[in-house]
């Protein structure tokens, strides 16, 4: 990628043909744009999403440098039209992730800290129990062998590095990764929150939790969870979630847009592999967690030659090596997807459920 040395306003991410799901996912995974101060991708494209999930969205939305989690149909269409797309193990040369140089020296979260915001008074209605499920998963997942594959990735190494070995400073996987929870319910969240509104809520959360300096937001990520019936445009038809970052007086702030996943039904994992109606909640939430740890401010961290991150490459695999499965943590048993490991298969790479 070509790099700029100084901050600049956020460029647009990739423009997709909204009605063509396979093209949408290809653009999202292969043409992602950088964070507000990240070095830009060589192409400048923008992503327009049409009205999603039949929820009566008022306007199409253009997402800036948002790295989406595809729907099941989107992922299936992408794999069907791209025969060399990985489905568990490396399918082509260059399939592994490489380091992209970081943003202000930050490529990975070396001491990950997760803060969850349940956005808006609409959370008084939680029919699927997602607030409890998200918290229980995040309380138990830190230090797990499932998340441990992120620790092979690092920063402070040369652009293009594939295997860190003992070099650089590695991503972390500490226990007790969930640091804070805030039910921001004094007023209703927007009916269809835009990306800018979600980014602003992430900055509000940083201030709420006392992370008011750039250094305090290094390795911090904010999960903005929206309530039943109050999800962003494009959810369920174009994506299941996305992660991004925004600049602020508190430095760069990394955040995830985590919609109310069960509102999308099977498109975002309900009963995926017969793992239950709420399976998508932790499959999608875990995907975004691991991607933000290994690429905190997109695209400065670890991506493959097409722009896919460690979660993208293993999304919605239903059988064989890399298939999604349940894992048992101290806080319960949860469905998760696998994550890409450069070290797997003698360094050829592949999707793994545990590491090493």
C-alpha positions in Angstrom: 0.0 0.0 0.0 1.1 3.6 -0.6 1.5 5.5 2.7 1.1 9.1 3.6 3.0 10.5 6.5 0.5 12.9 8.0 -3.1 12.8 9.1 -5.8 13.8 6.8 -9.7 13.7 6.7 -11.2 10.3 6.3 -11.4 9.0 2.7 -14.3 7.0 1.4 -14.1 3.2 1.6 -15.2 1.1 -1.4 -18.3 1.7 -3.5 -20.3 -1.5 -4.0 -23.1 -2.4 -6.3 -25.7 -2.5 -3.6 -27.9 -5.2 -5.2 -25.0 -7.5 -6.0 -24.0 -9.2 -2.7 -20.9 -10.9 -4.1 -19.5 -7.7 -5.4 -20.4 -6.0 -2.1 -18.3 -8.5 -0.2 -15.4 -8.4 -2.6 -15.2 -4.6 -2.3 -15.5 -4.8 1.5 -12.8 -7.3 1.9 -10.4 -6.3 -0.9 -10.7 -2.5 -1.1 -10.9 -1.3 2.5 -9.8 2.2 3.1 -7.8 3.5 6.0 -8.6 5.1 9.3 -8.7 8.9 9.7 -5.0 9.1 10.1 -4.0 5.8 8.4 -2.0 5.6 5.2 -4.6 5.3 2.4 -5.2 2.3 0.1 -4.0 2.9 -3.5 -7.6 3.0 -4.7 -10.2 5.5 -3.5 -13.6 4.0 -3.7 -16.8 4.5 -1.6 -19.4 2.1 -0.2 -23.0 2.8 -0.7 -25.4 0.5 1.1 -29.1 0.3 0.2 -31.9 0.0 2.6 -31.3 -3.1 4.7 -33.2 -5.8 6.6 -36.6 -4.5 5.5 -36.7 -2.1 8.5 -37.8 1.0 6.6 -34.5 2.8 6.5 -34.9 6.3 5.4 -31.6 6.9 3.5 -28.8 5.0 1.9 -25.6 5.3 3.8 -22.0 5.7 2.6 -19.6 4.1 5.0 -16.1 5.5 5.5 -13.3 2.9 6.0 -15.7 0.5 7.7 -14.6 -3.1 7.5 -17.8 -5.2 7.3 -18.7 -8.6 8.6 -20.6 -10.1 5.6 -23.9 -11.9 5.8 -24.0 -15.6 5.2 -25.5 -15.1 1.7 -22.8 -12.5 1.0 -20.0 -14.8 2.0 -21.5 -17.8 0.1 -21.8 -15.7 -3.0 -18.2 -14.4 -2.7 -16.8 -17.9 -2.3 -18.9 -19.3 -5.2 -17.7 -16.6 -7.6 -14.0 -16.7 -6.4 -12.8 -20.3 -6.5 -9.5 -19.4 -4.8 -11.2 -17.9 -1.8 -10.0 -19.6 1.4 -12.4 -22.0 3.0 -10.4 -23.2 6.0 -6.9 -23.7 4.8 -4.7 -21.7 2.5 -5.9 -22.0 -1.1 -3.4 -19.8 -3.0 0.0 -18.3 -2.5 -0.2 -15.0 -0.7 -3.1 -16.1 1.4 -1.4 -15.2 4.7 -1.8 -11.9 6.5 1.0 -9.3 6.3 1.8 -6.3 8.4 0.7 -3.0 6.9 2.9 -0.6 9.0 0.6 0.6 11.7 -1.2 4.0 12.2 1.1 6.3 14.2 3.0 3.1 15.1 -0.1 1.2 16.2 -1.0 -1.9 14.3 -2.3 -4.3 16.9 -3.7 -4.0 20.4 -0.9 -5.1 22.7 -3.0 -4.9 25.8 -6.6 -5.2 24.6 -9.3 -3.4 26.6 -12.9 -3.7 25.6 -15.7 -1.3 26.6 -19.3 -2.1 25.7 -22.0 0.6 25.3 -25.7 -0.4 25.1 -26.8 2.6 23.1 -30.1 4.2 23.9 -33.2 3.7 26.1 -34.5 1.2 23.6 -32.4 -1.4 25.5 -35.3 -1.6 28.0 -36.6 -4.2 25.4 -34.1 -7.0 24.9 -36.2 -10.0 23.7 -33.3 -12.2 22.8 -31.3 -11.4 25.9 -28.4 -10.1 23.9 -27.0 -7.7 26.5 -26.4 -10.5 29.0 -25.0 -12.8 26.2 -22.5 -10.2 24.9 -21.3 -9.4 28.4 -20.9 -13.1 29.4 -19.0 -13.9 26.3 -16.6 -10.9 26.7 -16.1 -11.6 30.4 -14.9 -15.1 29.6 -13.1 -14.9 26.2 -10.0 -13.1 27.3 -7.1 -15.5 27.7 -8.9 -18.3 25.8 -7.1 -20.6 23.4 -9.7 -19.5 20.8 -8.6 -15.8 20.9 -5.0 -16.7 21.4 -4.2 -16.8 17.6 -4.1 -13.0 17.6 -0.9 -13.1 19.7 1.1 -14.3 16.7 0.6 -10.8 15.1 2.7 -7.8 16.1 3.8 -4.3 15.4 7.2 -2.6 15.2 8.3 -4.8 12.3 8.8 -4.2 8.6 5.8 -3.7 6.3 5.1 -7.1 4.6 6.2 -9.2 7.6 4.4 -12.5 7.6 5.8 -14.3 10.7 6.7 -12.2 13.7 8.5 -14.8 15.7 10.1 -13.1 18.6 10.3 -9.7 16.8 8.2 -6.7 17.5 5.6 -6.2 20.1 2.8 -8.8 19.9 -0.9 -8.5 20.2 -2.2 -9.4 23.7 -4.8 -11.9 24.9 -5.3 -11.0 28.6 -7.9 -12.4 30.9 -10.6 -10.0 32.0 -10.6 -8.3 28.6 -13.9 -6.6 29.4 -13.1 -3.4 31.3 -16.4 -1.5 31.3 -20.1 -1.6 30.5 -22.3 1.5 30.0 -26.0 1.5 29.5 -26.3 4.9 27.9 -30.1 5.0 28.3 -30.9 8.5 29.4 -32.5 9.1 26.0 -33.4 7.1 22.9 -30.7 6.4 20.3 -31.4 7.4 16.7 -33.9 5.1 15.0 -31.3 4.2 12.3 -28.0 5.4 13.6 -25.5 6.5 11.0 -21.8 5.8 11.0 -21.1 9.3 12.2 -23.5 8.9 15.1 -22.0 5.6 16.1 -18.5 7.1 15.9 -19.7 10.0 18.1 -21.1 7.6 20.6 -17.7 5.8 20.7 -16.0 9.1 21.5 -18.6 9.8 24.2 -17.9 6.4 25.6 -14.2 7.1 25.7 -14.9 10.2 27.7 -17.4 8.4 29.9 -14.8 5.8 30.8 -12.1 8.4 31.4 -10.0 7.6 28.3 -9.5 11.2 27.3 -6.0 11.0 25.9 -4.5 9.4 22.8 -2.4 7.0 24.9 -5.4 5.8 26.9 -7.1 4.8 23.6 -4.2 2.8 22.3 -5.4 -0.9 22.7 -8.9 0.3 23.7 -12.0 -0.7 21.6 -15.6 0.4 22.1 -18.4 -1.9 21.1 -21.5 0.2 20.3 -24.4 -2.3 20.7 -27.7 -1.1 19.2 -31.1 -2.2 20.5 -33.8 -4.4 19.0 -35.3 -2.6 16.0 -32.9 0.4 16.2 -30.1 -0.8 13.9 -28.0 0.9 11.2 -28.9 1.0 7.5 -27.6 -2.0 5.6 -27.7 -4.4 8.6 -28.9 -7.8 7.7 -28.8 -7.3 3.9 -25.3 -5.8 3.4 -23.5 -6.7 6.6 -23.9 -8.1 10.1 -21.5 -5.7 11.8 -18.5 -3.6 11.1 -15.5 -2.1 12.8 -13.9 1.3 12.1 -12.1 4.1 13.9 -12.5 7.9 14.2 -10.3 10.8 15.2 -11.1 12.9 18.2 -9.6 15.1 20.9 -9.0 11.8 22.7 -6.9 10.5 19.9 -7.9 7.7 17.5 -10.9 5.8 18.8 -11.5 2.2 17.6 -15.1 1.0 17.6 -17.5 -1.7 16.5 -21.0 -1.2 15.3 -22.7 -4.3 16.8 -26.4 -4.3 15.8 -29.0 -6.4 17.5 -27.9 -9.5 15.7 -31.0 -11.6 16.1 -33.0 -9.0 14.2 -31.4 -10.3 11.0 -32.4 -13.9 11.6 -30.5 -16.5 9.5 -28.6 -13.8 7.5 -26.4 -13.2 10.5 -26.2 -16.6 12.1 -29.5 -17.6 13.7 -29.4 -21.4 14.0 -26.1 -21.5 12.1 -24.9 -25.1 12.1 -27.8 -25.8 14.5 -26.1 -23.9 17.3 -29.2 -22.0 18.4 -31.2 -18.9 17.6 -28.7 -16.6 19.2 -25.6 -18.2 17.7 -24.8 -15.2 15.5 -24.5 -12.9 18.5 -21.1 -14.3 19.7 -20.0 -15.4 16.2 -20.3 -11.9 14.9 -19.1 -10.3 18.2 -16.1 -12.5 18.4 -15.2 -11.8 14.7 -15.1 -8.0 15.3 -13.2 -8.4 18.6 -10.4 -10.4 17.0 -10.2 -8.2 13.9 -9.9 -5.1 16.0 -7.1 -6.6 18.1 -5.1 -7.5 15.0 -6.0 -4.3 13.0 -7.0 -1.7 15.5 -7.1 1.3 13.1 -7.8 -0.1 9.7 -5.8 -0.7 7.6 -2.6 -0.4 9.6 -2.5 -3.9 11.0 -2.7 -7.4 9.6 -4.5 -8.1 6.3 -4.0 -10.3 3.3 -3.1 -9.2 -0.2 -6.9 -8.7 -1.0 -7.5 -6.7 2.2 -9.2 -9.4 4.3 -8.5 -9.6 8.0 -8.2 -12.6 10.3 -12.0 -12.9 10.8 -13.0 -12.2 7.2 -11.0 -15.1 5.8 -12.9 -17.6 8.1 -16.4 -16.2 8.1 -19.4 -18.6 8.0 -17.4 -21.8 7.2 -19.9 -24.6 7.7 -17.8 -27.8 7.4 -14.3 -29.2 7.4 -11.2 -27.3 8.5 -12.2 -24.0 9.9 -15.9 -24.7 10.5 -17.6 -22.6 13.2 -18.2 -24.4 16.5 -19.0 -23.9 20.2 -16.3 -23.2 22.7 -16.5 -23.5 26.5 -15.4 -20.6 28.6 -15.6 -19.9 32.3 -18.8 -17.9 31.7 -20.6 -20.4 29.5 -20.5 -22.2 26.1 -20.6 -19.9 23.0 -20.7 -20.4 19.3 -17.7 -18.8 17.5 -16.2 -18.8 14.1 -12.6 -19.8 13.5 -9.8 -17.2 13.0 -7.0 -17.1 10.5 -3.6 -18.2 11.7 -0.5 -17.6 9.5 1.3 -20.3 11.6 -1.1 -23.1 10.8 -0.2 -25.9 8.4 3.6 -25.3 8.6 3.2 -21.6 7.9 0.9 -22.0 4.9 -2.0 -20.6 7.0 -5.5 -21.5 7.8 -8.6 -21.1 10.0 -8.2 -22.4 13.5 -10.5 -22.8 16.5 -7.6 -22.7 19.0 -3.9 -21.6 19.1 -1.2 -22.8 19.3 
